[in-house]
Amino acid sequence: MPIDPGSASAEVVCRVPAQATHAPKDLVRRVPADVVELALRTPVGAVVTNDVLAVRPDVTVATARDVARGAPLGALVVVDEASRPTGLVTSGTLFDDRVDAAALVAAIATPFAAEIRDETALVHALAGLVGDGEGASLPIVDDEGALLALLRPVDVVRWLAERAGYAL
């Protein structure tokens, strides 16, 4: 059932699991319709809070591992010569013992299904984040397609939690 952002009853209910130790067991937060409306007006560029590290596809896995050791996101974006994103390499893949250190990053990168502009409304970006069912990340690009940032599911969750009153 689609959410009508103009409806006062449009809400997302977050229940804290019984085993959670960071909040009371009976805590229920509601994201009211005005937050849904805000997500329609909020550009993704205002939601991301990360610094992205990028590598070229012709870099070896060994070199990418050195770069990734300082990666705050746990992933590297693979970009072409014009800084356009072509794929993503997670730390899990990059540091997998089965991956040959002499291989090129291009061989292990997962291509992006889509990309978005920083002015894209957050609501419209949500479908791209879960489009493949695996909680993908979306590259945010400028008018020339060059990488600006990376929108991750955790960025959206953080944004929603802050609007629901959580201090993060």
N, C-alpha and C positions, 0 to 999 in steps of 0.2 A: 504494500500500500504506500503510494507516494506521500511524502510529507508536504503539507501545504504550509509554506513559511508564513503566511498571513494568519494562520489559525493559532489561537491561544493554546490549543491542545497539542501543538506540534512540539515534541520534546524527545530527548534521548535520556533514558534512565540508566545510570551507572550504579551497580550494586557492588560493594566491596565484599570479596569472598570471606567466609568465616575464618579462614586461616590467616588472613592479613593481619599484620602487626602494626602497620603504619596509620591505621584509621579505626575508629570505632566500628564494631561489627554491624551495627544497625544504620550506618551512614548511607543515605541515599541522596545523590545530587541530581538535579534535573537541569538539563540544558533547555531553556525556554525558547519559544518561537522567535524571540528577538535575536537570539544567538544564531539560529538557522538563517534568519534574514541577514544578519551581519556576515555570515559565510558567503552569502550571495554577493555582497559588496566588498569583501576583503580580497585583495590581490594576493596570490601565492607569494609574491616577493616580500610581503609583510609578515609571512608566517615562518619562512625558513630562517634558521639561526645558525647555519653551519658554514664552515670554511671547507671548500672542496679542494682536494688534491687530485691532479690529473696527470696522466702519462700518455705518451704516444703509443700507437699499436706496435711499433717496431722495437720497443724496449723489451729487454729480456725479463723473465720472471724474477731472476736474481736481483736485477736493478729495481724492479717494481717492489720487491719485498723490502728493500732498503728504504724506499720512499714511504711505503705503507706503515712502517714502524712508527711514524709520527702522524699517521692519518687519524683525525678525530672522529671520522665517520665509520671506520671499520671497512672502508671500501675506497677504491680508486676509480675515477671516471676516465675512460679511454677517449681521447680526442684526436681529431685529424689535424693536419697542418694549419687549418684555419680556426682551431679551437672549437670545432663543432663536435659535440658528444656522439660517439659511435657505440659505446658499450660501458659496462660496469664490471669490475672485478672485485668481489668481496674478499675480505681477509680470510674467510674460511676456505675459499678456493685457492687463493694466492699462497697460503701457508700449508696447504695440503701436501703431505710428504710424497704423495703419488705424482705431483706435478713436477715436471723436469725444470730445473732452474735455468737451463739454457733455452727453453722454449720462449717464443714471443708472446707477449701479453695478448695480442690479437687472437691467439689460439684458444685462450681460456676466458675471454670476455663474453659476457651475455649482452646481446644487442638490446637497446632500448626499444620498447614497443611504440613509444610516442615521446614527444617533447612538448613543453609548454612555454609560454611567454610569462614574464614576471607580472604582467598586469592581468593575467587570467584569473577569474574568480575562483576562490578556493573550492566552492561547490562543484565547479566543472572539472577540477583537477582530481576530485575524489575517485571518479570512475577509472581514471588512468592508473591510480595507485593500486587498485584491486582488480584491474582488468584481467590479469592472468591468474588471479586467485592466490598469488604468492606474496602479496604485499610489496609489489615492486616500487622502486624509486623512480621519480621522473626528473629528467634534467630540465632546468629552467634556462632558457636561452634568450639572447638579445635579438634585435631585428635582423641581424646577419646570421643568426643561428649559432653564435658563439656561446659557450658555457658561462653562465653566471653563478648558478647554485644548483643544489639538488634538493627536491622535495621528497621527504621520506614520511612514511606513515607516522613515525614518532613525532614529527613536526606538527601534524594535524592533531594528534592526541594531546600534545602539550598545549596547543592553542585552545582546544576545547576545554581542557582541565582548568586552564587559567580563567576562561570565561565562566566556568561553573563555580569559581571561587577558591580553587586550590592554589596555594602559594607554592610555586615550584622553584 
